Amino acid sequence: MPPIDLSRLHVGQVSADAIIPLRHRMLRQGLPLDSARFPGDDDAATLHFAASESGVPVCCLTLMAAEWEGCDAWQLRGMATASEFQGQGVGRRLFVHAMAEARRKSPERLMWCNARVSAIGFYERVGWGVVSE
């Protein structure tokens, strides 16, 4: 497959409903569709982002207002990239965009996530560090 032309992807904020199918396919396959809905998805402070091709999300992530060690923070949840788009910079592009938007809205908040072991390398490459087991 030829490399993806990242300029043809639309990156921006979306509704939770727009990303549930991708979340389900990549993170909850084999489980009911509702397992891809997280508590807090519909909170007013929650931010959902997607990189979309022709209107179809190919990468997504969610930022939820959640404390980290007693401080206001954004918790990154449900980051997923469609298999055919992995390893081509789509996730990085979406991550950078979402982090910039979150910092613009709430510059004082920390950012954190619970990551799958297989995703730790990605988070380290975008500048995050491991702070717990």
BALOBA-1460 file (C-alpha; in Angstrom, 3 decimals):
// residues 133
<rec num="1" residu="m" x="0.000" y="0.000" z="0.000"/>
<rec num="2" residu="p" x="1.428" y="3.446" z="-0.905"/>
<rec num="3" residu="p" x="2.004" y="5.941" z="1.921"/>
<rec num="4" residu="i" x="-0.976" y="8.030" z="3.000"/>
<rec num="5" residu="d" x="-1.058" y="11.656" z="1.862"/>
<rec num="6" residu="l" x="-1.643" y="13.239" z="5.277"/>
<rec num="7" residu="s" x="-2.792" y="16.491" z="3.666"/>
<rec num="8" residu="r" x="-5.971" y="14.808" z="2.427"/>
<rec num="9" residu="l" x="-7.070" y="13.911" z="5.959"/>
<rec num="10" residu="h" x="-9.383" y="16.219" z="7.879"/>
<rec num="11" residu="v" x="-8.343" y="16.527" z="11.525"/>
<rec num="12" residu="g" x="-10.686" y="18.062" z="14.065"/>
<rec num="13" residu="q" x="-13.173" y="17.768" z="16.871"/>
<rec num="14" residu="v" x="-16.100" y="15.363" z="16.340"/>
<rec num="15" residu="s" x="-18.964" y="13.811" z="18.288"/>
<rec num="16" residu="a" x="-18.596" y="10.633" z="20.315"/>
<rec num="17" residu="d" x="-21.007" y="8.899" z="17.938"/>
<rec num="18" residu="a" x="-18.669" y="9.585" z="15.018"/>
<rec num="19" residu="i" x="-15.801" y="7.595" z="16.558"/>
<rec num="20" residu="i" x="-17.614" y="4.713" z="18.279"/>
<rec num="21" residu="p" x="-17.424" y="2.380" z="15.234"/>
<rec num="22" residu="l" x="-13.635" y="2.862" z="14.920"/>
<rec num="23" residu="r" x="-13.110" y="2.493" z="18.678"/>
<rec num="24" residu="h" x="-15.156" y="-0.687" z="18.615"/>
<rec num="25" residu="r" x="-13.344" y="-2.178" z="15.628"/>
<rec num="26" residu="m" x="-9.847" y="-1.445" z="16.925"/>
<rec num="27" residu="l" x="-10.195" y="-1.628" z="20.721"/>
<rec num="28" residu="r" x="-13.272" y="-3.710" z="21.555"/>
<rec num="29" residu="q" x="-13.656" y="-6.140" z="18.650"/>
<rec num="30" residu="g" x="-15.714" y="-9.183" z="19.608"/>
<rec num="31" residu="l" x="-17.534" y="-7.283" z="22.347"/>
<rec num="32" residu="p" x="-20.895" y="-5.513" z="22.068"/>
<rec num="33" residu="l" x="-20.817" y="-2.119" z="20.313"/>
<rec num="34" residu="d" x="-21.761" y="-0.393" z="23.578"/>
<rec num="35" residu="s" x="-18.464" y="-1.562" z="25.098"/>
<rec num="36" residu="a" x="-16.831" y="1.151" z="22.955"/>
<rec num="37" residu="r" x="-18.810" y="3.847" z="24.806"/>
<rec num="38" residu="f" x="-17.007" y="5.151" z="27.871"/>
<rec num="39" residu="p" x="-18.487" y="6.738" z="30.989"/>
<rec num="40" residu="g" x="-17.988" y="10.453" z="30.459"/>
<rec num="41" residu="d" x="-18.209" y="10.378" z="26.650"/>
<rec num="42" residu="d" x="-21.234" y="12.671" z="26.764"/>
<rec num="43" residu="d" x="-19.916" y="15.091" z="29.416"/>
<rec num="44" residu="a" x="-19.822" y="18.700" z="28.228"/>
<rec num="45" residu="a" x="-16.088" y="18.955" z="29.014"/>
<rec num="46" residu="t" x="-15.126" y="15.825" z="27.037"/>
<rec num="47" residu="l" x="-13.377" y="16.407" z="23.719"/>
<rec num="48" residu="h" x="-13.450" y="13.863" z="20.874"/>
<rec num="49" residu="f" x="-11.107" y="14.146" z="17.892"/>
<rec num="50" residu="a" x="-10.721" y="12.272" z="14.622"/>
<rec num="51" residu="a" x="-8.576" y="12.202" z="11.536"/>
<rec num="52" residu="s" x="-11.018" y="11.419" z="8.736"/>
<rec num="53" residu="e" x="-10.716" y="10.411" z="5.106"/>
<rec num="54" residu="s" x="-13.757" y="11.216" z="2.972"/>
<rec num="55" residu="g" x="-15.741" y="11.822" z="6.169"/>
<rec num="56" residu="v" x="-14.860" y="8.445" z="7.724"/>
<rec num="57" residu="p" x="-12.721" y="8.477" z="10.900"/>
<rec num="58" residu="v" x="-9.476" y="6.524" z="10.462"/>
<rec num="59" residu="c" x="-7.917" y="7.627" z="13.763"/>
<rec num="60" residu="c" x="-9.556" y="8.866" z="16.948"/>
<rec num="61" residu="l" x="-8.921" y="9.880" z="20.516"/>
<rec num="62" residu="t" x="-10.880" y="11.307" z="23.410"/>
<rec num="63" residu="l" x="-9.803" y="13.733" z="26.140"/>
<rec num="64" residu="m" x="-11.808" y="13.659" z="29.379"/>
<rec num="65" residu="a" x="-11.528" y="16.009" z="32.327"/>
<rec num="66" residu="a" x="-10.072" y="13.797" z="35.060"/>
<rec num="67" residu="e" x="-7.728" y="14.450" z="37.959"/>
<rec num="68" residu="w" x="-4.183" y="13.127" z="38.107"/>
<rec num="69" residu="e" x="-2.734" y="12.942" z="41.617"/>
<rec num="70" residu="g" x="-5.072" y="15.695" z="42.850"/>
<rec num="71" residu="c" x="-4.462" y="18.062" z="39.916"/>
<rec num="72" residu="d" x="-6.841" y="19.019" z="37.118"/>
<rec num="73" residu="a" x="-5.954" y="16.999" z="34.060"/>
<rec num="74" residu="w" x="-7.030" y="15.633" z="30.701"/>
<rec num="75" residu="q" x="-7.158" y="11.868" z="30.471"/>
<rec num="76" residu="l" x="-6.545" y="10.571" z="26.971"/>
<rec num="77" residu="r" x="-8.786" y="7.589" z="26.250"/>
<rec num="78" residu="g" x="-9.713" y="5.408" z="23.321"/>
<rec num="79" residu="m" x="-6.946" y="6.342" z="20.903"/>
<rec num="80" residu="a" x="-7.209" y="4.062" z="17.894"/>
<rec num="81" residu="t" x="-5.981" y="4.022" z="14.320"/>
<rec num="82" residu="a" x="-7.432" y="1.830" z="11.583"/>
<rec num="83" residu="s" x="-4.961" y="-0.925" z="10.711"/>
<rec num="84" residu="e" x="-4.385" y="0.275" z="7.163"/>
<rec num="85" residu="f" x="-3.368" y="3.748" z="8.434"/>
<rec num="86" residu="q" x="-1.022" y="2.661" z="11.229"/>
<rec num="87" residu="g" x="2.658" y="3.554" z="11.069"/>
<rec num="88" residu="q" x="2.144" y="6.454" z="8.651"/>
<rec num="89" residu="g" x="1.993" y="9.449" z="10.989"/>
<rec num="90" residu="v" x="-1.804" y="9.688" z="11.199"/>
<rec num="91" residu="g" x="-1.888" y="9.046" z="14.956"/>
<rec num="92" residu="r" x="0.909" y="11.511" z="15.587"/>
<rec num="93" residu="r" x="-0.835" y="14.201" z="13.535"/>
<rec num="94" residu="l" x="-4.106" y="13.708" z="15.423"/>
<rec num="95" residu="f" x="-2.347" y="13.554" z="18.802"/>
<rec num="96" residu="v" x="-0.456" y="16.819" z="18.191"/>
<rec num="97" residu="h" x="-3.655" y="18.551" z="17.053"/>
<rec num="98" residu="a" x="-5.690" y="17.326" z="20.032"/>
<rec num="99" residu="m" x="-2.999" y="18.238" z="22.560"/>
<rec num="100" residu="a" x="-2.738" y="21.757" z="21.116"/>
<rec num="101" residu="e" x="-6.523" y="22.207" z="21.320"/>
<rec num="102" residu="a" x="-6.628" y="20.918" z="24.900"/>
<rec num="103" residu="r" x="-3.790" y="23.237" z="25.947"/>
<rec num="104" residu="r" x="-5.537" y="26.161" z="24.253"/>
<rec num="105" residu="k" x="-8.750" y="25.431" z="26.202"/>
<rec num="106" residu="s" x="-7.095" y="24.625" z="29.553"/>
<rec num="107" residu="p" x="-3.351" y="25.369" z="29.572"/>
<rec num="108" residu="e" x="-2.978" y="24.510" z="33.270"/>
<rec num="109" residu="r" x="-4.216" y="20.916" z="33.014"/>
<rec num="110" residu="l" x="-1.852" y="17.959" z="33.078"/>
<rec num="111" residu="m" x="-2.295" y="15.159" z="30.535"/>
<rec num="112" residu="w" x="-2.218" y="11.442" z="31.204"/>
<rec num="113" residu="c" x="-3.448" y="8.068" z="29.991"/>
<rec num="114" residu="n" x="-3.471" y="4.390" z="30.776"/>
<rec num="115" residu="a" x="-1.687" y="2.873" z="27.788"/>
<rec num="116" residu="r" x="-1.510" y="-0.594" z="26.385"/>
<rec num="117" residu="v" x="2.047" y="-1.937" z="26.531"/>
<rec num="118" residu="s" x="2.060" y="-2.098" z="22.725"/>
<rec num="119" residu="a" x="1.398" y="1.681" z="22.570"/>
<rec num="120" residu="i" x="4.073" y="2.862" z="25.006"/>
<rec num="121" residu="g" x="6.604" y="3.457" z="22.204"/>
<rec num="122" residu="f" x="4.155" y="5.780" z="20.427"/>
<rec num="123" residu="y" x="3.587" y="7.863" z="23.561"/>
<rec num="124" residu="e" x="7.314" y="8.063" z="24.255"/>
<rec num="125" residu="r" x="7.964" y="9.243" z="20.671"/>
<rec num="126" residu="v" x="5.460" y="12.098" z="21.116"/>
<rec num="127" residu="g" x="7.171" y="13.186" z="24.322"/>
<rec num="128" residu="w" x="5.200" y="11.478" z="27.068"/>
<rec num="129" residu="g" x="6.862" y="9.317" z="29.714"/>
<rec num="130" residu="v" x="5.936" y="6.282" z="31.756"/>
<rec num="131" residu="v" x="5.323" y="7.224" z="35.404"/>
<rec num="132" residu="s" x="3.807" y="4.021" z="36.773"/>
<rec num="133" residu="e" x="3.494" y="0.322" z="36.144"/>
